[in-house]
């Protein structure tokens, strides 16, 4: 833990293990109620001075953190692969993506513009300015344990807020490595604070109820997000929530099914399917289903599961035993209702894989709306393919979900793609594009997928209040 500029290690410890091997990596301290209080008090004290620093000072520290992060890219990626399981190449990509947020918001810090507003009175002037919201409580997930930290902390720090981070229980080492960077970059004591703990509930409750914490930012499941949002609302907190997803992917009749299968295989099995923007329902026109399934199945079969540090590994483990159980249950339910396993469909236990949480890259055909996998987020390496007949009906099928984070379209017709983009009820839509994300682009969802946006100019607005001055002259 890192509180008020000090590293704290003498506490009850919790183990950190490698999900690919089951091996013990190290231990980290579990915070106490006193540690939570100390962190909030430190962030509150530090805010009084930090808010007065110039945007150029804050920008300089974020830029220095960006430089350090790039210098330690390999080191951070190896920590991530050992702790979270994803292949090293994917970890390297995430570190770069995470660093992009530090650079972007180092620049945005200098662009927090206010405005002057004309008045109906000759002797009156209005001035609107932007001010930091205050102390921020941030809760980040395990599936992207570095980039989710920078996506939240970079805009908060750029805005002049102080932050307390509670990272996921499974990936505290990535957070520790990032806070070593923040410390070396020169952020003053109390501006950034880190709490690690196995049971997140006391920290979440403190973020939502303590009046010194003015903003909660959370990435995680929709059920947990709803509980935190309700508690925060009762205490008039500002919140931003990036929650679950159940992304549809529509392959329209005019698209090349082989090209679409190639792209969707890359994004579906990215991070072993453990991404909130992962395509969970793949709609393919009946005229192209055979060609699409052939290519998607072939690509899934070529993926090599294993330890992410090993050369040639294309897919890593799931995060824990519960994740294995959820994926297995959805696949079994689908098969019992008539779905066909084109490839995969089982836990991998051969050789060294037996020690980890590996599930075979799986393709299901014949998926229907009565199956759990059609309705529930999977968070695993299973690609459910749904055949459709009418292009007019498929938009309604795609929108038939409580979630609204991401969606994907494959079409070679501009009019078809434009209408689908306009009609889909999702916050992020990739049109012939499997990576519609960037530090410069707003990220967030509709419906039960969350509130607010991260990244882009909108990202820093989440951490700012508008203050109005009316001047009589």
MARLO-862120 format. One record per residue (C-alpha): residue in one letter; x, y, z. Coordinates in nm, 2 decimals. Layout:
N
+-------+--------+--------+--------+
: mardo :   east :  north :     up :
+-------+--------+--------+--------+
:     A :      X :      Y :      Z :
...
+-------+--------+--------+--------+
***
This chain:
473
+-------+--------+--------+--------+
: mardo :   east :  north :     up :
+-------+--------+--------+--------+
:     X :   0.00 :   0.00 :   0.00 :
:     X :   0.10 :   0.36 :  -0.06 :
:     X :  -0.05 :   0.62 :   0.17 :
:     X :   0.05 :   0.98 :   0.21 :
:     X :   0.38 :   0.92 :   0.03 :
:     X :   0.48 :   0.62 :   0.23 :
:     X :   0.49 :   0.25 :   0.15 :
:     X :   0.31 :   0.03 :   0.40 :
:     X :   0.40 :  -0.34 :   0.43 :
:     X :   0.35 :  -0.45 :   0.79 :
:     X :  -0.01 :  -0.58 :   0.78 :
:     X :  -0.19 :  -0.91 :   0.74 :
:     X :  -0.08 :  -1.03 :   0.40 :
:     X :  -0.28 :  -1.18 :   0.11 :
:     X :  -0.12 :  -1.40 :  -0.15 :
:     X :  -0.09 :  -1.32 :  -0.52 :
:     X :  -0.08 :  -1.62 :  -0.75 :
:     X :  -0.02 :  -1.69 :  -1.12 :
:     X :  -0.35 :  -1.81 :  -1.29 :
:     X :  -0.15 :  -2.00 :  -1.56 :
:     X :   0.05 :  -2.21 :  -1.31 :
:     X :  -0.12 :  -2.17 :  -0.97 :
:     X :   0.22 :  -2.07 :  -0.84 :
:     X :   0.26 :  -1.83 :  -0.55 :
:     X :   0.42 :  -1.50 :  -0.66 :
:     X :   0.43 :  -1.28 :  -0.35 :
:     X :   0.22 :  -1.13 :  -0.08 :
:     X :   0.07 :  -0.78 :  -0.04 :
:     X :  -0.08 :  -0.61 :   0.27 :
:     X :  -0.45 :  -0.60 :   0.34 :
:     X :  -0.57 :  -0.25 :   0.44 :
:     X :  -0.74 :  -0.20 :   0.78 :
:     X :  -1.02 :   0.05 :   0.85 :
:     X :  -0.75 :   0.28 :   1.00 :
:     X :  -0.56 :   0.26 :   0.66 :
:     X :  -0.88 :   0.36 :   0.48 :
:     X :  -0.93 :   0.66 :   0.71 :
:     X :  -0.56 :   0.76 :   0.68 :
:     X :  -0.57 :   0.75 :   0.30 :
:     X :  -0.89 :   0.96 :   0.28 :
:     X :  -0.75 :   1.21 :   0.53 :
:     X :  -0.42 :   1.23 :   0.33 :
:     X :  -0.59 :   1.28 :   0.00 :
:     X :  -0.82 :   1.54 :   0.15 :
:     X :  -0.52 :   1.74 :   0.30 :
:     X :  -0.32 :   1.71 :  -0.02 :
:     X :  -0.61 :   1.84 :  -0.23 :
:     X :  -0.59 :   2.18 :  -0.08 :
:     X :  -0.24 :   2.24 :  -0.23 :
:     X :  -0.27 :   2.01 :  -0.54 :
:     X :  -0.57 :   2.20 :  -0.66 :
:     X :  -0.36 :   2.52 :  -0.66 :
:     X :  -0.08 :   2.39 :  -0.87 :
:     X :  -0.09 :   2.51 :  -1.23 :
:     X :  -0.21 :   2.29 :  -1.51 :
:     X :   0.15 :   2.31 :  -1.65 :
:     X :   0.29 :   2.17 :  -1.33 :
:     X :   0.04 :   1.88 :  -1.33 :
:     X :   0.10 :   1.82 :  -1.70 :
:     X :   0.48 :   1.80 :  -1.64 :
:     X :   0.44 :   1.53 :  -1.38 :
:     X :   0.20 :   1.33 :  -1.60 :
:     X :   0.45 :   1.36 :  -1.89 :
:     X :   0.73 :   1.23 :  -1.66 :
:     X :   0.51 :   0.94 :  -1.56 :
:     X :   0.45 :   0.86 :  -1.93 :
:     X :   0.82 :   0.86 :  -1.99 :
:     X :   0.89 :   0.62 :  -1.70 :
:     X :   0.60 :   0.40 :  -1.81 :
:     X :   0.75 :   0.37 :  -2.16 :
:     X :   1.10 :   0.30 :  -2.02 :
:     X :   0.95 :   0.02 :  -1.81 :
:     X :   0.72 :  -0.12 :  -2.07 :
:     X :   0.87 :  -0.47 :  -2.07 :
:     X :   0.89 :  -0.49 :  -1.69 :
:     X :   0.53 :  -0.38 :  -1.65 :
:     X :   0.42 :  -0.63 :  -1.92 :
:     X :   0.59 :  -0.92 :  -1.75 :
:     X :   0.44 :  -0.84 :  -1.42 :
:     X :   0.10 :  -0.83 :  -1.58 :
:     X :   0.14 :  -1.16 :  -1.76 :
:     X :   0.25 :  -1.33 :  -1.44 :
:     X :  -0.02 :  -1.18 :  -1.23 :
:     X :  -0.32 :  -1.17 :  -1.48 :
:     X :  -0.22 :  -1.44 :  -1.74 :
:     X :  -0.25 :  -1.27 :  -2.08 :
:     X :   0.02 :  -1.34 :  -2.34 :
:     X :   0.32 :  -1.12 :  -2.32 :
:     X :   0.24 :  -0.96 :  -2.65 :
:     X :  -0.10 :  -0.85 :  -2.53 :
:     X :   0.05 :  -0.72 :  -2.21 :
:     X :   0.30 :  -0.51 :  -2.40 :
:     X :   0.01 :  -0.37 :  -2.61 :
:     X :  -0.18 :  -0.28 :  -2.29 :
:     X :   0.11 :  -0.10 :  -2.13 :
:     X :   0.14 :   0.11 :  -2.45 :
:     X :  -0.23 :   0.18 :  -2.44 :
:     X :  -0.22 :   0.27 :  -2.08 :
:     X :   0.07 :   0.51 :  -2.13 :
:     X :  -0.13 :   0.68 :  -2.40 :
:     X :  -0.37 :   0.81 :  -2.14 :
:     X :  -0.09 :   0.97 :  -1.94 :
:     X :   0.03 :   1.16 :  -2.25 :
:     X :  -0.32 :   1.25 :  -2.36 :
:     X :  -0.42 :   1.40 :  -2.03 :
:     X :  -0.09 :   1.57 :  -1.98 :
:     X :  -0.19 :   1.77 :  -2.28 :
:     X :  -0.56 :   1.80 :  -2.18 :
:     X :  -0.46 :   1.95 :  -1.84 :
:     X :  -0.37 :   2.27 :  -2.03 :
:     X :  -0.70 :   2.29 :  -2.21 :
:     X :  -0.95 :   2.31 :  -1.92 :
:     X :  -1.12 :   2.62 :  -2.07 :
:     X :  -1.39 :   2.83 :  -1.91 :
:     X :  -1.60 :   3.09 :  -2.08 :
:     X :  -1.74 :   3.44 :  -2.05 :
:     X :  -2.11 :   3.47 :  -2.10 :
:     X :  -2.29 :   3.79 :  -2.21 :
:     X :  -2.54 :   3.94 :  -1.97 :
:     X :  -2.87 :   4.13 :  -2.03 :
:     X :  -2.74 :   4.39 :  -1.79 :
:     X :  -2.49 :   4.65 :  -1.90 :
:     X :  -2.31 :   4.65 :  -1.56 :
:     X :  -2.29 :   4.27 :  -1.53 :
:     X :  -2.04 :   4.01 :  -1.65 :
:     X :  -2.05 :   3.63 :  -1.62 :
:     X :  -1.74 :   3.42 :  -1.59 :
:     X :  -1.76 :   3.04 :  -1.59 :
:     X :  -1.45 :   2.84 :  -1.48 :
:     X :  -1.36 :   2.48 :  -1.43 :
:     X :  -1.25 :   2.35 :  -1.09 :
:     X :  -1.15 :   2.00 :  -0.97 :
:     X :  -1.43 :   1.81 :  -0.80 :
:     X :  -1.21 :   1.70 :  -0.50 :
:     X :  -1.09 :   1.36 :  -0.37 :
:     X :  -1.16 :   1.07 :  -0.60 :
:     X :  -1.21 :   0.71 :  -0.50 :
:     X :  -1.11 :   0.48 :  -0.79 :
:     X :  -1.19 :   0.11 :  -0.82 :
:     X :  -1.03 :  -0.08 :  -1.11 :
:     X :  -1.07 :  -0.43 :  -1.25 :
:     X :  -0.83 :  -0.72 :  -1.31 :
:     X :  -0.88 :  -0.78 :  -1.68 :
:     X :  -0.69 :  -0.46 :  -1.78 :
:     X :  -0.49 :  -0.40 :  -1.46 :
:     X :  -0.26 :  -0.12 :  -1.60 :
:     X :  -0.46 :   0.07 :  -1.86 :
:     X :  -0.77 :   0.10 :  -1.63 :
:     X :  -0.55 :   0.27 :  -1.37 :
:     X :  -0.42 :   0.53 :  -1.61 :
:     X :  -0.76 :   0.58 :  -1.78 :
:     X :  -0.89 :   0.69 :  -1.44 :
:     X :  -0.60 :   0.85 :  -1.26 :
:     X :  -0.46 :   1.05 :  -1.55 :
:     X :  -0.77 :   1.27 :  -1.60 :
:     X :  -0.83 :   1.30 :  -1.23 :
:     X :  -0.48 :   1.42 :  -1.16 :
:     X :  -0.48 :   1.65 :  -1.47 :
:     X :  -0.80 :   1.81 :  -1.34 :
:     X :  -0.64 :   1.88 :  -1.00 :
:     X :  -0.81 :   1.60 :  -0.80 :
:     X :  -0.63 :   1.37 :  -0.55 :
:     X :  -0.70 :   1.00 :  -0.58 :
:     X :  -0.73 :   0.68 :  -0.37 :
:     X :  -0.71 :   0.37 :  -0.58 :
:     X :  -0.84 :   0.03 :  -0.48 :
:     X :  -0.72 :  -0.22 :  -0.75 :
:     X :  -0.87 :  -0.56 :  -0.81 :
:     X :  -0.78 :  -0.82 :  -0.55 :
:     X :  -0.62 :  -1.05 :  -0.82 :
:     X :  -0.38 :  -0.78 :  -0.97 :
:     X :  -0.23 :  -0.56 :  -0.69 :
:     X :   0.12 :  -0.60 :  -0.83 :
:     X :   0.04 :  -0.40 :  -1.15 :
:     X :  -0.10 :  -0.12 :  -0.93 :
:     X :   0.21 :  -0.13 :  -0.71 :
:     X :   0.44 :  -0.09 :  -1.01 :
:     X :   0.23 :   0.20 :  -1.14 :
:     X :   0.25 :   0.38 :  -0.81 :
:     X :   0.62 :   0.34 :  -0.80 :
:     X :   0.61 :   0.53 :  -1.13 :
:     X :   0.38 :   0.80 :  -0.99 :
:     X :   0.62 :   0.84 :  -0.69 :
:     X :   0.92 :   0.87 :  -0.91 :
:     X :   0.74 :   1.12 :  -1.13 :
:     X :   0.72 :   1.36 :  -0.84 :
:     X :   0.36 :   1.36 :  -0.73 :
:     X :   0.34 :   1.51 :  -0.38 :
:     X :   0.25 :   1.30 :  -0.08 :
:     X :  -0.12 :   1.23 :  -0.05 :
:     X :  -0.20 :   1.31 :  -0.41 :
:     X :  -0.20 :   0.94 :  -0.51 :
:     X :  -0.28 :   0.67 :  -0.26 :
:     X :  -0.31 :   0.29 :  -0.30 :
:     X :  -0.51 :   0.05 :  -0.09 :
:     X :  -0.49 :  -0.33 :  -0.14 :
:     X :  -0.74 :  -0.56 :   0.02 :
:     X :  -0.90 :  -0.90 :  -0.04 :
:     X :  -1.25 :  -0.79 :   0.06 :
:     X :  -1.33 :  -0.47 :  -0.13 :
:     X :  -1.66 :  -0.39 :   0.04 :
:     X :  -1.52 :  -0.17 :   0.33 :
:     X :  -1.32 :   0.05 :   0.08 :
:     X :  -1.62 :   0.08 :  -0.16 :
:     X :  -1.85 :   0.18 :   0.12 :
:     X :  -1.60 :   0.44 :   0.25 :
:     X :  -1.57 :   0.59 :  -0.10 :
:     X :  -1.95 :   0.62 :  -0.12 :
:     X :  -2.02 :   0.75 :   0.23 :
:     X :  -1.73 :   0.96 :   0.35 :
:     X :  -1.81 :   1.33 :   0.27 :
:     X :  -1.44 :   1.40 :   0.20 :
:     X :  -1.46 :   1.18 :  -0.11 :
:     X :  -1.65 :   1.37 :  -0.38 :
:     X :  -1.63 :   1.14 :  -0.67 :
:     X :  -1.64 :   0.76 :  -0.74 :
:     X :  -1.51 :   0.61 :  -1.05 :
:     X :  -1.57 :   0.23 :  -1.09 :
:     X :  -1.50 :  -0.03 :  -1.36 :
:     X :  -1.65 :  -0.37 :  -1.29 :
:     X :  -1.97 :  -0.58 :  -1.30 :
:     X :  -2.31 :  -0.42 :  -1.35 :
:     X :  -2.46 :  -0.57 :  -1.02 :
:     X :  -2.17 :  -0.43 :  -0.81 :
:     X :  -2.18 :  -0.10 :  -1.00 :
:     X :  -2.55 :  -0.06 :  -0.93 :
:     X :  -2.50 :  -0.11 :  -0.55 :
:     X :  -2.22 :   0.14 :  -0.54 :
:     X :  -2.41 :   0.39 :  -0.75 :
:     X :  -2.71 :   0.36 :  -0.52 :
:     X :  -2.49 :   0.42 :  -0.21 :
:     X :  -2.31 :   0.71 :  -0.38 :
:     X :  -2.64 :   0.87 :  -0.49 :
:     X :  -2.77 :   0.86 :  -0.13 :
:     X :  -2.46 :   1.07 :  -0.04 :
:     X :  -2.48 :   1.30 :  -0.35 :
:     X :  -2.15 :   1.18 :  -0.50 :
:     X :  -2.04 :   1.23 :  -0.85 :
:     X :  -2.00 :   0.89 :  -1.02 :
:     X :  -1.87 :   0.74 :  -1.34 :
:     X :  -1.93 :   0.37 :  -1.41 :
:     X :  -1.79 :   0.15 :  -1.68 :
:     X :  -1.99 :  -0.17 :  -1.63 :
:     X :  -2.07 :  -0.50 :  -1.81 :
:     X :  -2.13 :  -0.55 :  -2.18 :
:     X :  -2.28 :  -0.81 :  -2.41 :
:     X :  -2.16 :  -0.69 :  -2.74 :
:     X :  -2.33 :  -0.80 :  -3.06 :
:     X :  -2.14 :  -0.83 :  -3.39 :
:     X :  -2.34 :  -0.82 :  -3.71 :
:     X :  -2.20 :  -0.96 :  -4.03 :
:     X :  -2.43 :  -0.82 :  -4.30 :
:     X :  -2.50 :  -1.01 :  -4.62 :
:     X :  -2.28 :  -0.77 :  -4.83 :
:     X :  -1.97 :  -0.83 :  -4.61 :
:     X :  -1.69 :  -1.08 :  -4.68 :
:     X :  -1.76 :  -1.36 :  -4.42 :
:     X :  -1.40 :  -1.48 :  -4.42 :
:     X :  -1.27 :  -1.13 :  -4.36 :
:     X :  -1.53 :  -1.08 :  -4.08 :
:     X :  -1.44 :  -1.41 :  -3.92 :
:     X :  -1.07 :  -1.31 :  -3.91 :
:     X :  -1.14 :  -0.98 :  -3.74 :
:     X :  -1.39 :  -1.12 :  -3.49 :
:     X :  -1.16 :  -1.41 :  -3.40 :
:     X :  -0.90 :  -1.16 :  -3.30 :
:     X :  -1.12 :  -0.95 :  -3.08 :
:     X :  -1.33 :  -1.24 :  -2.94 :
:     X :  -1.03 :  -1.43 :  -2.81 :
:     X :  -0.83 :  -1.12 :  -2.70 :
:     X :  -0.75 :  -1.15 :  -2.33 :
:     X :  -0.92 :  -1.49 :  -2.34 :
:     X :  -1.25 :  -1.32 :  -2.40 :
:     X :  -1.22 :  -1.14 :  -2.06 :
:     X :  -1.31 :  -0.79 :  -2.20 :
:     X :  -1.63 :  -0.59 :  -2.16 :
:     X :  -1.62 :  -0.50 :  -2.53 :
:     X :  -1.57 :  -0.87 :  -2.64 :
:     X :  -1.82 :  -0.97 :  -2.90 :
:     X :  -2.06 :  -1.21 :  -2.72 :
:     X :  -2.33 :  -1.26 :  -2.98 :
:     X :  -2.22 :  -1.30 :  -3.34 :
:     X :  -2.50 :  -1.26 :  -3.60 :
:     X :  -2.43 :  -1.41 :  -3.94 :
:     X :  -2.66 :  -1.41 :  -4.24 :
:     X :  -2.78 :  -1.76 :  -4.33 :
:     X :  -2.62 :  -1.73 :  -4.68 :
:     X :  -2.27 :  -1.69 :  -4.52 :
:     X :  -2.29 :  -1.90 :  -4.20 :
:     X :  -2.10 :  -2.20 :  -4.34 :
:     X :  -1.80 :  -1.99 :  -4.47 :
:     X :  -1.79 :  -1.78 :  -4.16 :
:     X :  -1.80 :  -2.08 :  -3.92 :
:     X :  -1.53 :  -2.26 :  -4.12 :
:     X :  -1.29 :  -1.97 :  -4.10 :
:     X :  -1.37 :  -1.88 :  -3.73 :
:     X :  -1.33 :  -2.24 :  -3.62 :
:     X :  -1.00 :  -2.28 :  -3.81 :
:     X :  -0.86 :  -1.97 :  -3.63 :
:     X :  -0.98 :  -2.08 :  -3.29 :
:     X :  -0.82 :  -2.42 :  -3.34 :
:     X :  -0.49 :  -2.27 :  -3.42 :
:     X :  -0.47 :  -2.07 :  -3.09 :
:     X :  -0.21 :  -2.22 :  -2.85 :
:     X :  -0.31 :  -2.20 :  -2.49 :
:     X :  -0.04 :  -2.17 :  -2.22 :
:     X :   0.17 :  -1.95 :  -2.00 :
:     X :   0.18 :  -1.61 :  -2.14 :
:     X :   0.55 :  -1.58 :  -2.09 :
:     X :   0.61 :  -1.88 :  -2.33 :
:     X :   0.69 :  -1.81 :  -2.69 :
:     X :   0.39 :  -1.89 :  -2.92 :
:     X :   0.12 :  -1.86 :  -2.66 :
:     X :  -0.19 :  -1.72 :  -2.82 :
:     X :  -0.44 :  -1.75 :  -2.54 :
:     X :  -0.39 :  -1.74 :  -2.16 :
:     X :  -0.59 :  -1.86 :  -1.86 :
:     X :  -0.91 :  -1.74 :  -1.72 :
:     X :  -0.86 :  -1.54 :  -1.40 :
:     X :  -0.99 :  -1.81 :  -1.15 :
:     X :  -1.20 :  -2.12 :  -1.09 :
:     X :  -1.52 :  -1.93 :  -1.07 :
:     X :  -1.46 :  -1.80 :  -1.42 :
:     X :  -1.41 :  -2.15 :  -1.55 :
:     X :  -1.74 :  -2.26 :  -1.39 :
:     X :  -1.93 :  -1.97 :  -1.55 :
:     X :  -1.80 :  -2.04 :  -1.90 :
:     X :  -1.86 :  -2.42 :  -1.86 :
:     X :  -2.22 :  -2.36 :  -1.74 :
:     X :  -2.31 :  -2.14 :  -2.04 :
:     X :  -2.16 :  -2.39 :  -2.29 :
:     X :  -2.34 :  -2.68 :  -2.13 :
:     X :  -2.67 :  -2.50 :  -2.12 :
:     X :  -2.64 :  -2.40 :  -2.49 :
:     X :  -2.55 :  -2.76 :  -2.59 :
:     X :  -2.85 :  -2.90 :  -2.39 :
:     X :  -3.08 :  -2.67 :  -2.59 :
:     X :  -2.94 :  -2.77 :  -2.93 :
:     X :  -2.63 :  -2.56 :  -2.99 :
:     X :  -2.34 :  -2.74 :  -3.17 :
:     X :  -1.98 :  -2.72 :  -3.05 :
:     X :  -1.77 :  -2.65 :  -3.37 :
:     X :  -1.45 :  -2.66 :  -3.17 :
:     X :  -1.35 :  -2.65 :  -2.80 :
:     X :  -1.61 :  -2.68 :  -2.54 :
:     X :  -1.40 :  -2.81 :  -2.25 :
:     X :  -1.15 :  -2.72 :  -1.99 :
:     X :  -0.79 :  -2.78 :  -2.09 :
:     X :  -0.60 :  -3.00 :  -1.84 :
:     X :  -0.32 :  -3.16 :  -2.05 :
:     X :   0.03 :  -3.14 :  -1.91 :
:     X :   0.12 :  -2.80 :  -1.76 :
:     X :  -0.23 :  -2.66 :  -1.83 :
:     X :  -0.37 :  -2.87 :  -1.55 :
:     X :  -0.23 :  -2.63 :  -1.29 :
:     X :  -0.40 :  -2.33 :  -1.44 :
:     X :  -0.75 :  -2.20 :  -1.53 :
:     X :  -0.75 :  -2.28 :  -1.91 :
:     X :  -1.06 :  -2.32 :  -2.12 :
:     X :  -1.04 :  -2.42 :  -2.49 :
:     X :  -1.12 :  -2.15 :  -2.75 :
:     X :  -1.47 :  -2.25 :  -2.84 :
:     X :  -1.71 :  -2.18 :  -3.13 :
:     X :  -2.08 :  -2.26 :  -3.09 :
:     X :  -2.33 :  -2.26 :  -3.38 :
:     X :  -2.71 :  -2.29 :  -3.36 :
:     X :  -2.73 :  -2.05 :  -3.07 :
:     X :  -3.08 :  -1.92 :  -2.99 :
:     X :  -3.24 :  -1.65 :  -2.77 :
:     X :  -3.35 :  -1.91 :  -2.51 :
:     X :  -2.99 :  -1.99 :  -2.41 :
:     X :  -2.80 :  -1.83 :  -2.12 :
:     X :  -2.51 :  -1.74 :  -2.34 :
:     X :  -2.74 :  -1.53 :  -2.55 :
:     X :  -2.85 :  -1.32 :  -2.25 :
:     X :  -2.56 :  -1.33 :  -2.01 :
:     X :  -2.21 :  -1.18 :  -2.04 :
:     X :  -1.96 :  -1.47 :  -2.08 :
:     X :  -1.62 :  -1.32 :  -2.00 :
:     X :  -1.45 :  -1.62 :  -2.16 :
:     X :  -1.32 :  -1.77 :  -2.49 :
:     X :  -1.66 :  -1.87 :  -2.64 :
:     X :  -1.79 :  -1.74 :  -2.97 :
:     X :  -2.16 :  -1.80 :  -3.00 :
:     X :  -2.28 :  -1.77 :  -3.36 :
:     X :  -2.65 :  -1.69 :  -3.43 :
:     X :  -2.79 :  -1.73 :  -3.78 :
:     X :  -3.04 :  -1.47 :  -3.91 :
:     X :  -3.25 :  -1.43 :  -4.23 :
:     X :  -3.36 :  -1.07 :  -4.24 :
:     X :  -3.12 :  -0.78 :  -4.23 :
:     X :  -3.42 :  -0.57 :  -4.11 :
:     X :  -3.46 :  -0.79 :  -3.80 :
:     X :  -3.10 :  -0.82 :  -3.69 :
:     X :  -3.07 :  -0.47 :  -3.55 :
:     X :  -3.36 :  -0.55 :  -3.31 :
:     X :  -3.20 :  -0.88 :  -3.22 :
:     X :  -2.87 :  -0.70 :  -3.14 :
:     X :  -3.04 :  -0.43 :  -2.93 :
:     X :  -3.23 :  -0.70 :  -2.73 :
:     X :  -3.01 :  -0.67 :  -2.42 :
:     X :  -2.99 :  -0.47 :  -2.10 :
:     X :  -2.63 :  -0.38 :  -2.20 :
:     X :  -2.52 :  -0.10 :  -2.43 :
:     X :  -2.14 :  -0.08 :  -2.43 :
:     X :  -1.99 :  -0.20 :  -2.76 :
:     X :  -2.11 :  -0.34 :  -3.09 :
:     X :  -1.95 :  -0.44 :  -3.42 :
:     X :  -2.06 :  -0.42 :  -3.78 :
:     X :  -1.92 :  -0.58 :  -4.09 :
:     X :  -2.06 :  -0.43 :  -4.41 :
:     X :  -1.92 :  -0.32 :  -4.75 :
:     X :  -2.22 :  -0.09 :  -4.81 :
:     X :  -2.19 :   0.26 :  -4.67 :
:     X :  -2.57 :   0.31 :  -4.64 :
:     X :  -2.61 :  -0.02 :  -4.45 :
:     X :  -2.32 :   0.06 :  -4.21 :
:     X :  -2.44 :   0.41 :  -4.15 :
:     X :  -2.80 :   0.30 :  -4.07 :
:     X :  -2.67 :   0.03 :  -3.84 :
:     X :  -2.44 :   0.28 :  -3.66 :
:     X :  -2.74 :   0.51 :  -3.60 :
:     X :  -2.98 :   0.24 :  -3.50 :
:     X :  -2.77 :   0.03 :  -3.26 :
:     X :  -2.81 :   0.13 :  -2.89 :
:     X :  -2.45 :   0.11 :  -2.79 :
:     X :  -2.19 :   0.36 :  -2.69 :
:     X :  -1.90 :   0.23 :  -2.89 :
:     X :  -1.94 :   0.08 :  -3.24 :
:     X :  -1.67 :  -0.06 :  -3.46 :
:     X :  -1.75 :  -0.05 :  -3.83 :
:     X :  -1.52 :  -0.30 :  -4.00 :
:     X :  -1.30 :  -0.22 :  -3.70 :
:     X :  -1.22 :  -0.45 :  -3.41 :
:     X :  -1.04 :  -0.19 :  -3.21 :
:     X :  -1.26 :   0.12 :  -3.18 :
:     X :  -1.08 :   0.26 :  -2.87 :
:     X :  -0.81 :   0.52 :  -2.81 :
:     X :  -0.71 :   0.76 :  -2.54 :
:     X :  -0.83 :   1.03 :  -2.78 :
:     X :  -1.18 :   0.87 :  -2.81 :
:     X :  -1.46 :   0.87 :  -2.56 :
:     X :  -1.52 :   0.52 :  -2.40 :
:     X :  -1.84 :   0.43 :  -2.22 :
:     X :  -2.18 :   0.27 :  -2.25 :
:     X :  -2.55 :   0.31 :  -2.25 :
:     X :  -2.83 :   0.14 :  -2.05 :
:     X :  -2.68 :  -0.10 :  -1.78 :
:     X :  -2.33 :  -0.06 :  -1.92 :
:     X :  -2.26 :   0.25 :  -1.73 :
:     X :  -2.25 :   0.62 :  -1.68 :
:     X :  -2.01 :   0.88 :  -1.81 :
:     X :  -1.72 :   0.85 :  -2.05 :
:     X :  -1.35 :   0.79 :  -2.01 :
:     X :  -1.08 :   0.92 :  -2.25 :
:     X :  -1.10 :   1.21 :  -2.49 :
:     X :  -1.20 :   1.56 :  -2.38 :
:     X :  -1.51 :   1.41 :  -2.20 :
:     X :  -1.27 :   1.21 :  -1.98 :
:     X :  -1.14 :   1.51 :  -1.79 :
:     X :  -1.49 :   1.67 :  -1.76 :
:     X :  -1.59 :   1.38 :  -1.53 :
:     X :  -1.35 :   1.53 :  -1.27 :
:     X :  -1.44 :   1.89 :  -1.30 :
:     X :  -1.71 :   2.12 :  -1.16 :
:     X :  -1.83 :   2.44 :  -1.33 :
:     X :  -1.81 :   2.75 :  -1.11 :
:     X :  -1.99 :   3.06 :  -1.22 :
:     X :  -1.91 :   3.42 :  -1.12 :
:     X :  -2.15 :   3.70 :  -1.17 :
:     X :  -1.97 :   4.04 :  -1.16 :
:     X :  -2.15 :   4.37 :  -1.11 :
:     X :  -1.92 :   4.65 :  -1.23 :
+-------+--------+--------+--------+
***
